[in-house]
Amino acid sequence: MQPVGYVRGPYRDAGEIPKGLGAKHETEGALEIREEFEPGLTDIEGFSHLYVIWAFDRAEGVHLMASPPSDDRPHGVFATRSPHRPNPIGLTVVELLGREGRVLRVRGIDMLDGTPILDIKPYLSSVPPEKLRRGWLAEAESRAGKQP
Ligand SMILES: C[S@@+](CC[C@H](N)C(=O)[O-])C[C@H]1O[C@@H](n2cnc3c(N)ncnc32)[C@H](O)[C@@H]1O
């Protein structure tokens, strides 16, 4: 795989990115797509939200048991969004605010500036909210008295 582009945003350090229960990801930034892939953006403007698939290029090590900031109990890495995964791939849903050529302006980034983007796909959720279960996160939220 090769990056199709890079995230541009305000975060230079992981400590600056909101974490834990109730963290909101409303930060605006850009997805800068490499020139050779620009034709692949044709017709993307019609979608309100996108999946961004990216690489945790600055994560070190793999922890099969993760301790997320949203809970005081450990969970298996595949039950979390931890960066320390066997294949360090990140997935973020962003709102598409606009496109200028090969630059997509988006809201909702939780990646560091310069993060390599592996792929972009339109976000189309077909799961009705009443069918969604939030696992240990729902329990952690209820212990903390927080709404999802
Ligand atoms: C909990 S992960 C969730 C990322 C994505 N939404 C997901 O579910 O795959 C977000 C954290 O990853 C870390 N992070 C962001 N960009 C990174 C990068 N390029 N390399 C390593 N860690 C990164 C930051 O600590 C950030 O708070």
The ligand as an SDF file (V2000), in Angstrom:
LIG
                    3D

 27 29  0  0  0  0  0  0  0  0999 V2000
   -8.1820    6.4710   19.8020 C   0  0  0  0  0  0  0  0  0  0  0  0
   -7.4670    6.6830   18.1900 S   0  0  0  0  0  0  0  0  0  0  0  0
   -8.9110    6.6120   17.1800 C   0  0  0  0  0  0  0  0  0  0  0  0
   -8.5760    6.8880   15.7700 C   0  0  0  0  0  0  0  0  0  0  0  0
   -9.6580    6.5180   14.7810 C   0  0  0  0  0  0  0  0  0  0  0  0
  -10.8660    7.2980   14.9630 N   0  0  0  0  0  0  0  0  0  0  0  0
   -9.9550    5.0450   14.8660 C   0  0  0  0  0  0  0  0  0  0  0  0
  -10.9860    4.6850   15.4390 O   0  0  0  0  0  0  0  0  0  0  0  0
   -9.1900    4.2480   14.3300 O   0  0  0  0  0  0  0  0  0  0  0  0
   -7.1090    8.4040   18.1530 C   0  0  0  0  0  0  0  0  0  0  0  0
   -5.7620    8.6500   18.7770 C   0  0  0  0  0  0  0  0  0  0  0  0
   -4.7560    8.1610   17.9160 O   0  0  0  0  0  0  0  0  0  0  0  0
   -3.5730    8.8880   18.0960 C   0  0  0  0  0  0  0  0  0  0  0  0
   -3.0750    9.2720   16.7660 N   0  0  0  0  0  0  0  0  0  0  0  0
   -3.6180   10.1300   15.8840 C   0  0  0  0  0  0  0  0  0  0  0  0
   -2.8810   10.1960   14.7710 N   0  0  0  0  0  0  0  0  0  0  0  0
   -1.8600    9.3300   14.9430 C   0  0  0  0  0  0  0  0  0  0  0  0
   -0.7620    8.9200   14.1260 C   0  0  0  0  0  0  0  0  0  0  0  0
   -0.5750    9.4210   12.9040 N   0  0  0  0  0  0  0  0  0  0  0  0
    0.1090    8.0130   14.6350 N   0  0  0  0  0  0  0  0  0  0  0  0
   -0.0630    7.5030   15.8740 C   0  0  0  0  0  0  0  0  0  0  0  0
   -1.0790    7.8440   16.6920 N   0  0  0  0  0  0  0  0  0  0  0  0
   -1.9660    8.7490   16.2260 C   0  0  0  0  0  0  0  0  0  0  0  0
   -3.9020   10.0760   18.9760 C   0  0  0  0  0  0  0  0  0  0  0  0
   -3.4590    9.7630   20.2730 O   0  0  0  0  0  0  0  0  0  0  0  0
   -5.4180   10.1180   18.9500 C   0  0  0  0  0  0  0  0  0  0  0  0
   -5.9540   10.6260   20.1370 O   0  0  0  0  0  0  0  0  0  0  0  0
  1  2  1  0
  2  3  1  0
  2 10  1  0
  3  4  1  0
  4  5  1  0
  5  6  1  0
  5  7  1  0
  7  8  2  0
  7  9  1  0
 10 11  1  0
 11 12  1  0
 11 26  1  0
 12 13  1  0
 13 14  1  0
 13 24  1  0
 14 15  1  0
 14 23  1  0
 15 16  2  0
 16 17  1  0
 17 18  1  0
 17 23  2  0
 18 19  1  0
 18 20  2  0
 20 21  1  0
 21 22  2  0
 22 23  1  0
 24 25  1  0
 24 26  1  0
 26 27  1  0
M  CHG  2   2   1   9  -1
M  END
$$$$
